[in-house]
Each structure stands twice: as C-alpha cells, then as structure tokens.
Amino acid sequence: MKKHLVLAGLSILSMTTLVAQSKEDFSPSSLNQQGKAFPQVNSEGRVRAQLSAPEANRVQLDIGGVKYDMTKDDKGIWTGESDPQDPGFHYYQLCVDGASVPDPGSLYFYGAGRWGSGIEIPAPDEEIYALRDVPHGILSQQRYFSNITKSWRRCFVYTPAEYNSNPYKHYPVLYLQHGSFEDETGWANQGHADIILDNLIADCKAVPMIIVIDNGYAFAPDTKGPFQGMVFEDVLIQEVIPMIDANFRTIADNKHRAIAGLSMGANQTMRIAMNRPDIFRNYGGFSGTANYPSSDVIDPATFLNGAFSNGQKVNELYDVYFLSIGTKEGKPFPESIGAFRNMLDKQGIKYSFYQSPGTQHEWLTWRRSLYQYAQLIFKN
C-alpha cells in the first residue's frame, strides 16, 4: 500500500511539474472571433481553450490528433491546455460529452470535410504570409454554371494590385488547388495565397500574376458513391480556363499558365499537367504526386500512360517542374514522393525540390511551398 501511495504521489508531483513548466504568457489567438479572449496561445505553442458548458460532464480540447481533458470551475467554465504544437495553422475541435463541436471563440475554416475551428501558432518565417504595408491585390468570387456537372460552382480569382491601374497589361495565370476534404476557400483562408503573392510581388521576387482557385470536387451528374465520376479535369479545361480567359486579361498560352496543388490537389494537377502540355508548361506538386499512396518503384513506360517515358521530351515541354514536402511528414508521403523523384532522376528529368523545415502535412508546408514555387514560374 505504501508503495502505491508513493507512486501516486510521484505521479501527482510529475503532473504538477508539467503544469508549472507551462509559460504564463498566453494571449488571444490571431484567428479569434472579434472580442473573444479564448482560445489563447503562448510562446511555447501551447493552446489554451475555454468553454462555458455548466451542464456538460466532460469537455476535451481535440488538436493534433490528441484529446486533452479540460477542467470545470464552480461557474461551469471549462478550461484546458494542449502540449506545444508545431508552428503554423491547425484545425481543432472541442469534444462536449463525446460530440465534436467548433470552438465558439474561433473563426471557422473548412477542412477535414467540415467547418471547424482553426488556430495559428506563430512561425519564425510568418512574414511571408503576414499583412504588410504593400499594395494589395483583389480576391474576387466567380460563380459559374457547369454544364459538365449540371451544378452551380464557384472559384476565387486573385488579381495583383496593379491589375486595375494598368488596363492594357495582360497577365500569366496560376491555377492552384486544395487538398482532400477541403474546398476552394482553403488557399485564401488557411493558405493566405493572395497575401503571399502581394508580398512577393512587392519585393520583386515574383512576376505579377492571376491566381485561380477552384473546387477539386467535381462530379458527373447522378454519380453513385463517393469519389466516383470525378470530372474536375474536364471542368477545368473545358469550362474554367475559357471563362477566365474571357473575363480577365490573361496571356492565353501554355507558357503563361501554371498549375499546382497540395496533397490530393497535387495528384489531380499532375495528371492534368501531364495530359495537357499544350495548356500548361509549369507544374507544382506540394506534398503529393500522382503515384500516391504507392511507394513502389515507378515504371515510366506505364505510369500515367508513359508520360515520363521520354525524359528529354518532358524537359522540353515544361519550364518549371516543382516538388515539395515537409521534413516531418509521415507515411506514405516521403515514400511516394521519394519513389517519384527516383523515377525523375533515372529519366534525366529536371525538377526543383523544396523541403519545408520542421513541418508536417499541413498549411505551413504549403504556404512555404507556394512562396518558393511562385518565385520560379513565368521567369523565362
């Protein structure tokens, strides 16, 4: 019995020490709803959440794949704290008696197939996506009816700051895609694509360009079952690109078009780019390739109908071929991207490769990837 008491005492002491190690320099998250004090973040990257739920029996903070128990005070206010999180953007939820709900204190973001809470952990290089006193472009919403899907759809279009003041100039276009269980709001809300380009253009590091962000989930009418009847390539090539060229001052040739995507979007856009070199001469794959999730050796004679079988031809057809990944990404991404790079090397295909230091399969990886990719395209 005494042994058990000693162990219990040591356990309590350990927990107390852990709590004591948390720095009390918490401040409201930059992604809080206006006037909301919680959630908060401290200099260690810990997240502290608070919720008024007097009738609840158990409340947890669910972030980074871990659930942290919260404690209730005599007023019914639950407070809880996470371990340190990696820098960048994170989705999270609150679990109230087993039900996952958004935190009423945070702004909401679409990810993981739902609208939920998001929090920003300050990053050492956050200036690349920070609002600065530079000329800012316009992010507009373009609605269109798709005859292919028989449904109304929308895309977001970024035009650089100089677009309206220079009415005779035409611009190259980057088509930029989101990942799985996300939508066309991701690159604007979580990815800060427009701000990244504002800063790059102001610093003369990127060519002024238009960016088009569409929804990669496009299905043929009367499709049965999830992910069946995907027709995004048809929608993009037959409907979106002609619409953009008709309504915006674009340079409408393949040399002045680029395409890129993250994760699922990297898979989609690689297939599109390799199928249509007459449309795109620049490709960017962030944390993904068309061989995902396979990590086996790729046979260039059969992969994507032999699109990589002639390395010299690929080099002639594409100005920029860009791949990226976070250094902390887990299986199967390093393996599948590694297999793809091995194939490119054996075929003598030129490409650029970027590794985002200290990041996982997350938005900071993809913000940094866009930052790097946008500096390469349309330069020749």
C-alpha positions in Angstrom: 0.0 0.0 0.0 2.8 2.4 0.9 4.5 1.7 -2.4 1.2 2.5 -4.3 0.9 5.8 -2.3 4.4 6.8 -3.1 3.9 6.1 -6.8 0.6 8.0 -6.8 2.4 10.9 -5.1 5.2 10.9 -7.6 2.6 10.8 -10.4 0.8 13.9 -9.0 4.1 15.6 -8.5 5.0 14.9 -12.1 1.7 16.4 -13.3 2.2 19.4 -11.2 5.7 20.0 -12.5 4.4 19.6 -16.1 1.8 22.3 -15.5 4.3 24.5 -13.8 6.5 24.3 -16.8 3.9 26.0 -19.0 4.8 29.6 -19.6 2.1 32.0 -18.5 2.4 34.4 -21.4 -0.8 33.3 -23.2 -2.5 35.8 -25.5 -5.6 35.5 -27.7 -5.1 33.7 -31.0 -4.9 35.8 -34.1 -7.8 33.7 -35.5 -10.3 34.5 -32.7 -13.7 36.0 -33.4 -13.8 39.7 -32.7 -13.7 40.4 -29.0 -13.2 36.8 -27.9 -10.4 36.2 -25.3 -10.1 32.4 -26.0 -8.5 30.3 -27.4 -5.1 31.5 -26.5 -1.5 30.6 -27.5 1.7 31.0 -25.5 5.3 31.3 -26.6 5.8 27.6 -26.3 3.0 26.9 -28.9 0.6 25.6 -26.3 -3.1 26.2 -26.9 -5.5 27.1 -24.1 -9.2 26.8 -24.7 -12.2 27.8 -22.6 -15.9 26.9 -22.9 -19.0 27.7 -20.8 -20.9 24.5 -20.5 -22.4 24.2 -17.0 -24.4 21.0 -17.8 -21.6 19.1 -19.5 -20.0 16.2 -17.8 -16.8 16.0 -19.9 -15.1 18.5 -22.2 -11.9 18.0 -24.2 -9.7 20.0 -26.4 -9.0 18.0 -29.6 -6.0 19.1 -31.5 -3.2 17.5 -33.4 -4.8 14.0 -33.1 -4.7 14.2 -29.2 -7.6 15.0 -26.8 -6.8 16.9 -23.7 -9.2 16.9 -20.7 -10.5 20.3 -19.6 -11.5 21.1 -16.0 -14.7 22.9 -14.9 -14.8 25.6 -12.3 -17.7 26.5 -10.0 -19.3 28.7 -12.6 -19.4 25.9 -15.3 -16.4 27.3 -17.2 -14.2 24.6 -18.7 -10.5 25.3 -19.3 -7.9 23.1 -20.9 -4.5 23.3 -22.4 -2.5 21.3 -25.1 1.1 20.3 -25.4 3.2 22.5 -27.6 2.1 22.5 -31.2 4.2 22.9 -34.3 4.2 26.4 -35.8 1.5 27.2 -38.4 -2.2 26.6 -38.8 -4.1 23.8 -37.0 -7.6 22.6 -37.2 -9.1 21.7 -33.8 -12.4 20.9 -32.1 -13.9 20.8 -28.6 -15.5 17.5 -27.6 -18.5 18.0 -25.3 -19.8 14.7 -23.8 -18.5 12.9 -26.9 -19.8 15.3 -29.5 -17.2 17.3 -31.6 -18.1 20.9 -32.0 -16.4 24.1 -33.1 -15.0 26.4 -30.5 -17.4 29.4 -30.4 -14.4 31.6 -29.8 -12.5 31.0 -33.0 -13.1 31.8 -36.7 -14.3 28.8 -38.7 -12.4 27.1 -41.6 -13.4 24.3 -44.0 -11.1 21.3 -43.5 -11.4 17.6 -42.7 -14.7 17.7 -44.5 -16.4 20.1 -42.2 -16.4 23.7 -41.0 -14.5 23.9 -37.7 -12.1 25.8 -35.6 -8.6 26.9 -36.5 -5.7 28.3 -34.6 -2.4 29.9 -35.7 0.8 29.1 -33.9 3.4 31.8 -34.7 6.1 30.7 -37.1 9.7 32.1 -37.4 9.0 33.0 -41.1 5.5 34.2 -40.8 6.4 37.4 -42.5 6.0 35.6 -45.9 2.2 35.5 -45.3 1.8 38.4 -42.9 -0.2 41.5 -43.9 2.3 44.3 -44.7 2.1 47.8 -45.9 2.4 46.9 -49.6 0.0 47.2 -52.5 -2.7 44.5 -52.2 -4.5 42.7 -54.9 -8.2 41.7 -55.0 -9.6 38.3 -54.3 -12.9 38.0 -56.0 -15.5 35.3 -56.3 -16.5 34.0 -59.7 -19.7 31.9 -59.9 -20.5 29.8 -63.0 -22.8 27.1 -64.0 -21.1 23.9 -65.1 -22.7 22.0 -67.9 -20.5 19.1 -67.1 -21.6 18.7 -63.5 -25.0 20.3 -64.1 -24.5 22.4 -61.0 -23.5 25.9 -59.9 -19.9 26.2 -58.9 -17.5 28.9 -57.9 -13.8 29.8 -58.0 -11.8 32.5 -56.4 -9.7 34.8 -58.6 -6.7 36.8 -57.3 -5.7 39.8 -59.4 -2.5 41.6 -58.5 -2.6 45.2 -57.1 -1.6 46.7 -60.4 -4.3 44.9 -62.4 -6.9 47.7 -62.3 -4.5 50.6 -62.7 -2.8 49.1 -65.7 -5.8 48.3 -68.0 -3.8 47.3 -71.1 -1.5 44.8 -69.5 -2.2 41.0 -69.7 -1.1 38.5 -67.1 0.0 34.9 -66.7 -2.3 32.6 -64.6 -1.6 30.1 -61.9 -4.4 27.5 -61.2 -4.0 26.5 -57.6 -5.8 23.5 -56.0 -6.6 22.5 -52.4 -6.3 19.0 -50.7 -8.6 16.3 -49.8 -11.7 17.2 -47.7 -11.0 20.9 -48.3 -12.5 23.3 -50.8 -11.9 26.5 -52.8 -11.8 28.6 -49.6 -8.7 26.8 -48.3 -6.0 28.7 -50.2 -7.5 32.0 -49.3 -8.4 31.4 -45.7 -5.8 29.0 -44.4 -3.2 29.3 -47.1 -3.1 33.2 -47.5 -2.2 32.8 -51.2 -3.2 36.3 -52.0 -1.1 37.8 -49.2 1.9 35.6 -50.1 1.7 36.9 -53.7 1.2 40.5 -52.6 4.4 40.3 -50.6 6.4 38.5 -53.3 5.3 41.0 -56.0 6.1 44.0 -53.7 9.6 42.5 -53.1 10.1 42.0 -56.9 10.5 38.2 -56.2 7.6 37.1 -58.3 6.0 38.1 -61.6 2.6 39.8 -61.2 0.1 37.0 -61.9 -3.5 36.0 -61.7 -4.4 33.0 -59.4 -7.5 30.9 -59.9 -8.6 28.7 -57.0 -11.4 26.2 -57.8 -13.1 23.3 -56.1 -11.4 20.0 -56.9 -14.5 18.0 -56.1 -16.4 17.9 -59.4 -18.7 15.0 -60.2 -20.7 13.9 -63.2 -24.5 14.1 -62.7 -26.1 11.1 -61.0 -22.8 9.8 -59.7 -23.2 6.9 -57.3 -20.8 6.6 -54.3 -18.1 8.9 -53.0 -15.2 9.9 -55.3 -16.8 8.2 -58.3 -17.4 10.1 -61.6 -14.7 12.7 -60.8 -14.6 15.2 -63.8 -12.5 18.0 -62.4 -10.0 17.9 -65.3 -12.9 18.3 -67.8 -14.4 21.2 -65.8 -11.1 23.0 -65.5 -10.0 22.6 -69.2 -13.4 23.0 -70.9 -15.1 25.5 -68.6 -12.9 27.3 -66.1 -9.9 28.2 -68.3 -12.1 29.5 -71.1 -14.1 31.5 -68.6 -11.0 33.0 -67.0 -9.5 33.9 -70.4 -12.8 35.5 -71.5 -13.3 37.6 -68.3 -9.8 38.5 -67.3 -6.8 40.0 -69.1 -4.8 36.8 -69.4 -1.9 35.7 -71.6 -3.7 32.8 -73.0 -1.0 30.3 -73.9 0.6 27.4 -72.2 3.9 29.2 -71.5 2.0 31.7 -69.3 -0.1 29.1 -67.5 1.0 27.2 -64.4 -0.8 24.7 -62.3 -0.1 23.5 -58.7 -1.9 21.7 -55.9 -1.4 20.2 -52.4 -1.8 16.6 -51.5 -4.9 15.4 -53.4 -4.6 18.6 -55.5 -1.0 17.6 -56.3 -2.3 14.3 -57.6 -5.0 15.9 -59.7 -2.9 18.7 -61.1 0.0 16.4 -62.1 -2.4 14.3 -64.1 -3.8 17.4 -65.8 -0.4 18.9 -66.5 1.0 15.7 -68.0 -2.2 15.1 -70.1 -2.2 18.7 -71.4 1.2 20.2 -72.0 -0.5 22.3 -74.7 -2.3 24.0 -71.8 0.4 24.1 -69.0 4.1 24.5 -69.1 4.6 24.8 -65.3 3.7 22.3 -62.6 3.9 22.4 -58.8 3.2 19.4 -56.5 3.1 20.2 -52.8 3.2 17.1 -50.6 1.9 14.8 -53.2 2.3 13.1 -56.6 0.2 11.1 -59.0 1.7 7.8 -57.6 0.2 8.4 -54.1 -0.1 6.3 -52.0 2.2 3.8 -53.7 5.9 3.9 -52.7 6.9 1.2 -55.1 9.4 1.6 -58.0 7.6 3.5 -60.8 7.8 2.2 -64.3 8.0 5.3 -66.6 6.8 3.2 -69.6 3.4 2.6 -68.0 3.0 5.3 -65.3 0.4 8.0 -66.4 0.3 6.3 -69.9 4.0 6.7 -70.4 4.0 10.5 -69.9 7.6 10.3 -68.3 9.0 7.7 -70.7 10.9 10.3 -72.7 12.9 12.5 -70.3 14.2 14.8 -72.9 10.8 15.5 -74.2 9.5 16.3 -70.7 12.3 18.7 -70.2 11.4 20.4 -73.5 7.7 20.6 -72.6 7.9 22.1 -69.1 9.6 25.2 -67.9 9.2 24.5 -64.2 8.7 21.2 -62.5 8.5 21.7 -58.8 8.0 19.2 -55.8 7.9 19.9 -52.1 7.3 18.2 -48.8 7.6 18.9 -45.1 10.5 17.4 -43.2 8.2 15.9 -40.6 5.6 14.4 -42.9 4.7 10.8 -42.1 4.0 7.8 -44.3 3.2 7.4 -47.2 4.2 10.9 -48.4 8.0 10.7 -48.1 8.0 7.2 -49.6 5.7 8.1 -52.6 7.4 11.3 -53.4 10.8 9.6 -53.0 9.8 7.0 -55.5 8.6 9.6 -57.9 11.9 11.6 -57.6 13.9 8.4 -58.2 12.0 7.9 -61.4 12.6 11.5 -62.5 16.3 11.2 -61.7 16.6 8.0 -63.7 14.8 9.6 -66.7 17.1 12.7 -66.5 14.1 14.9 -65.9 14.9 18.3 -64.4 12.9 19.5 -61.4 13.1 21.7 -58.3 12.7 20.2 -54.9 11.9 22.1 -51.7 11.7 20.7 -48.1 9.8 22.8 -45.5 11.8 22.6 -42.3 10.0 21.2 -39.2 6.5 20.9 -40.7 4.1 18.1 -41.3 1.3 17.6 -43.8 -0.1 21.0 -43.0 -0.7 24.5 -44.2 2.7 26.0 -43.2 4.3 23.4 -45.5 2.1 24.5 -48.4 2.4 28.3 -47.7 6.1 27.9 -47.9 5.8 25.8 -51.0 3.7 28.4 -52.8 6.2 31.0 -51.7 9.0 29.1 -53.3 7.1 28.0 -56.4 5.7 31.4 -57.3 9.3 32.8 -57.5 10.2 30.3 -60.2 7.3 30.4 -62.7 6.9 32.8 -65.6 10.5 34.0 -65.3 11.9 32.7 -68.6 
